[in-house]
Amino acid sequence: MMVASRKQQKKIFVSQPTLSRSIKNLETKLKVDLFERSTRKLILTDAGILVYQ
């Protein structure tokens, strides 16, 4: 499953840095990576899919 952070940012009305920081904080608390990151896209990991559900 692919997630476009800009699209999500618009839906929840937060800036990209705030959204990135919140995701990173959650990953730190859960001690898992929720996304595979590249320069152009984010892809949910298996752990990310479980959290999303």
Backbone as CSV, one residue per row, in Angstrom:
resi,resn,N_x,N_y,N_z,CA_x,CA_y,CA_z,C_x,C_y,C_z
1,MET,0.840,-1.169,0.000,0.000,0.000,0.000,0.889,1.237,0.000
2,MET,0.622,2.156,-0.879,1.414,3.385,-0.969,0.649,4.524,-0.308
3,VAL,1.383,5.389,0.330,0.775,6.550,0.970,1.506,7.794,0.499
4,ALA,0.790,8.745,-0.018,1.401,10.011,-0.432,1.283,10.988,0.723
5,SER,2.398,11.374,1.313,2.332,12.224,2.496,1.688,13.567,2.202
6,ARG,1.888,14.120,1.027,1.281,15.414,0.695,-0.243,15.294,0.690
7,LYS,-0.745,14.187,0.157,-2.186,13.975,0.126,-2.719,13.811,1.553
8,GLN,-2.012,13.055,2.370,-2.432,12.881,3.761,-2.344,14.199,4.512
9,GLN,-1.313,14.965,4.241,-1.126,16.262,4.883,-2.332,17.160,4.631
10,LYS,-2.828,17.169,3.420,-3.980,18.002,3.096,-5.233,17.532,3.822
11,LYS,-5.395,16.228,3.984,-6.579,15.692,4.646,-6.611,16.033,6.126
12,ILE,-5.458,16.061,6.770,-5.450,16.293,8.215,-4.966,17.689,8.587
13,PHE,-4.697,18.523,7.621,-4.373,19.931,7.824,-3.152,20.161,8.722
14,VAL,-2.070,19.447,8.458,-0.811,19.676,9.168,0.295,19.870,8.144
15,SER,1.366,20.513,8.565,2.488,20.720,7.660,3.276,19.427,7.509
16,GLN,4.020,19.322,6.429,4.806,18.114,6.162,5.818,17.843,7.268
17,PRO,6.550,18.847,7.769,7.499,18.549,8.858,6.808,18.020,10.125
18,THR,5.637,18.566,10.434,4.892,18.105,11.612,4.432,16.666,11.426
19,LEU,3.934,16.349,10.247,3.492,14.985,9.961,4.667,14.015,10.028
20,SER,5.795,14.371,9.425,6.983,13.503,9.443,7.471,13.265,10.862
21,ARG,7.508,14.321,11.660,7.966,14.212,13.049,7.023,13.318,13.863
22,SER,5.724,13.460,13.648,4.746,12.638,14.362,4.883,11.168,14.004
23,ILE,5.079,10.891,12.725,5.266,9.501,12.281,6.545,8.937,12.877
24,LYS,7.626,9.701,12.837,8.904,9.227,13.379,8.787,8.977,14.888
25,ASN,8.091,9.859,15.614,7.887,9.648,17.051,7.109,8.362,17.324
26,LEU,6.086,8.103,16.531,5.309,6.875,16.683,6.174,5.651,16.406
27,GLU,6.987,5.711,15.352,7.888,4.601,15.034,8.861,4.348,16.184
28,THR,9.342,5.417,16.784,10.269,5.281,17.906,9.592,4.614,19.097
29,LYS,8.384,5.056,19.415,7.640,4.466,20.536,7.331,2.994,20.301
30,LEU,6.960,2.654,19.060,6.603,1.269,18.733,7.822,0.398,18.433
31,LYS,8.973,1.045,18.209,10.226,0.357,17.878,10.122,-0.457,16.591
32,VAL,9.408,0.107,15.613,9.287,-0.501,14.282,9.261,0.605,13.236
33,ASP,9.639,0.270,12.012,9.469,1.186,10.882,8.078,0.960,10.314
34,LEU,7.308,2.010,10.182,5.962,1.909,9.626,5.947,2.114,8.121
35,PHE,7.005,2.747,7.600,7.094,3.043,6.173,8.463,2.690,5.630
36,GLU,8.488,2.255,4.371,9.727,2.206,3.605,9.761,3.529,2.864
37,ARG,10.823,4.271,3.041,10.897,5.613,2.480,11.828,5.679,1.275
38,SER,11.420,6.453,0.285,12.298,6.811,-0.830,12.117,8.305,-1.052
39,THR,12.803,8.858,-2.013,12.710,10.303,-2.245,11.348,10.725,-2.783
40,ARG,10.618,9.824,-3.379,9.356,10.195,-4.021,8.109,9.561,-3.419
41,LYS,8.262,8.537,-2.572,7.062,7.868,-2.067,7.320,7.193,-0.732
42,LEU,6.223,6.867,-0.081,6.240,6.083,1.147,5.441,4.817,0.889
43,ILE,5.939,3.704,1.366,5.226,2.438,1.244,5.083,1.866,2.646
44,LEU,3.876,1.505,3.025,3.655,0.917,4.338,4.389,-0.417,4.463
45,THR,5.030,-0.632,5.604,5.612,-1.934,5.911,4.495,-2.817,6.461
46,ASP,4.804,-4.077,6.718,3.796,-4.965,7.326,3.332,-4.405,8.669
47,ALA,4.265,-3.868,9.461,3.906,-3.263,10.745,3.019,-2.041,10.517
48,GLY,3.326,-1.264,9.502,2.513,-0.098,9.182,1.095,-0.468,8.796
49,ILE,0.949,-1.553,8.076,-0.383,-2.028,7.687,-1.174,-2.439,8.933
50,LEU,-0.521,-3.114,9.866,-1.203,-3.522,11.104,-1.651,-2.311,11.919
51,VAL,-0.815,-1.299,12.020,-1.177,-0.094,12.757,-2.323,0.620,12.051
52,TYR,-2.283,0.665,10.740,-3.316,1.343,9.956,-4.679,0.693,10.147
53,GLN,-4.693,-0.644,10.224,-5.951,-1.372,10.368,-6.498,-1.148,11.747
